[in-house]
Amino acid sequence: MRQISNPPNPFESQHRDLLEPAGTAKLTLYTDDSREILSRNDSPDLPFRWSVNPYRGCFHACAYCYARPSHEYWGFGAGTDFESKIVVKKDAPQLLRRAFDKPSWHGELIVFSGNTDCYQPIEAEYGLTRACLEVCAEYRNPVGIITKGALILRDLDVLVRLYRQASVLVYFSIPFSSDDVARKVEPHAPSITKRFSAMKAVSEADIPTGLSIAPVIHGLNEDDIPELLERAHGAGARTATYSLLRLSGSLEPVFLERMREVFPERIGKIINRLCEVRGGVLTESRFFKRQAGQGPYWKMVEQLFALAKRRTGFPEDDTSAVPQTFRRPGVEQVSLF
């Protein structure tokens, strides 16, 4: 683990300055006593309404993770705390079953996970993601997954059952083509090579997969887009998407500190380009503008993605309706006709 470093928490009335060099962060796990597991998304920017997050915080330690500021709601920091103080929702499967048994739930797409990676390393011990997916399969509830974790291969049997009885789509988050670059920005995530290998294995199990190039960081990875699309198509991906880097709240100082550390020769270019595509500022919080940029450099990214996607062989229209497959176990569905 890196040395402890967190920006001041805006929800805390006090913070302390260390008089000596910061110590090394150690992984600490906390249990969560939440009474609800379904998180409702009200953002018009996102194509889903419900998500399940079995964990808070993420050991992958991606410098750009938009979920970092959410860790401050629980009294932690958005920096080192985010990847070293992980909250475990041990009752997640039971809470999900309880939600599905409510008469108000009629079956909608649920995304794993809207906040942190559901296949981060501690999932290997706790198995909460697998247990929740088994509940979704039992109730035939459609699922979407976004992950960097190769651990997903452990759950191929559940994913196959979900695909046959309901619906499932697995997006692999792969924003860099180089393992060396990725290791500097996503220090504890599986290598790019392993992620594409996992994508290929999931695709070969006839489970639909997609590529998420997120975030696009101008001055660092925009030139990777054609290669990423080509490798994803070769690994069986059926769709692809991308979005621009967002530096909301306390994420900004965390990201800039880490980029200065690992890319001292590029940090100036990264900042200048980001300001240019954001209209002179580093971040944008308005709906419909947060995930895309403006100006010639962003237009170049849009054209590069569209051209590479078309040349690679991805279909023009990747959208499809989520089927209405939800069924409570033991309840017969009686037709009126």
Stockholm file with secondary structure:
# STOCKHOLM 1.0

chainA/1-337         MRQISNPPNPFESQHRDLLEPAGTAKLTLYTDDSREILSRNDSPDLPFRWSVNPYRGCFHACAYCYARPSHEYWGFGAGTDFESKIVVKKDAPQLLRRAFDKPSWHGELIVFSGNTDCYQPIEAEYGLTRACLEVCAEYRNPVGIITKGALILRDLDVLVRLYRQASVLVYFSIPFSSDDVARKVEPHAPSITKRFSAMKAVSEADIPTGLSIAPVIHGLNEDDIPELLERAHGAGARTATYSLLRLSGSLEPVFLERMREVFPERIGKIINRLCEVRGGVLTESRFFKRQAGQGPYWKMVEQLFALAKRRTGFPEDDTSAVPQTFRRPGVEQVSLF
#=GR chainA/1-337 SS CCBCCCCCCTTCSCCCCCSSCCCBCCCEEEECCCSCCEEECCCTTSSCSEEECSEESCTTCCTTCTTGGGGGGGTCCSSHHHHHEEEECTTHHHHHHHHHHSTTCCCCCEEETSSSCTTSTTHHHHCHHHHHHHHHHHHTCCEEEEECCGGGGGGHHHHHHHHHHSCEEEEEECCCSCHHHHHHHSTTSCCHHHHHHHHHHHHHTTCCEEEEEEEECTTTTGGGHHHHHHHHHHTTCCEEEEEECCCCTTHHHHHHHHHHHHCTTTHHHHHHHHHHHTTSSSCCCSTTTTTCCCHHHHHHHHHHHHHHHHHHTCCSCCCCCCCCCCCCTTCCCCCCC
#=GC SS_cons         CCBCCCCCCTTCSCCCCCSSCCCBCCCEEEECCCSCCEEECCCTTSSCSEEECSEESCTTCCTTCTTGGGGGGGTCCSSHHHHHEEEECTTHHHHHHHHHHSTTCCCCCEEETSSSCTTSTTHHHHCHHHHHHHHHHHHTCCEEEEECCGGGGGGHHHHHHHHHHSCEEEEEECCCSCHHHHHHHSTTSCCHHHHHHHHHHHHHTTCCEEEEEEEECTTTTGGGHHHHHHHHHHTTCCEEEEEECCCCTTHHHHHHHHHHHHCTTTHHHHHHHHHHHTTSSSCCCSTTTTTCCCHHHHHHHHHHHHHHHHHHTCCSCCCCCCCCCCCCTTCCCCCCC
//
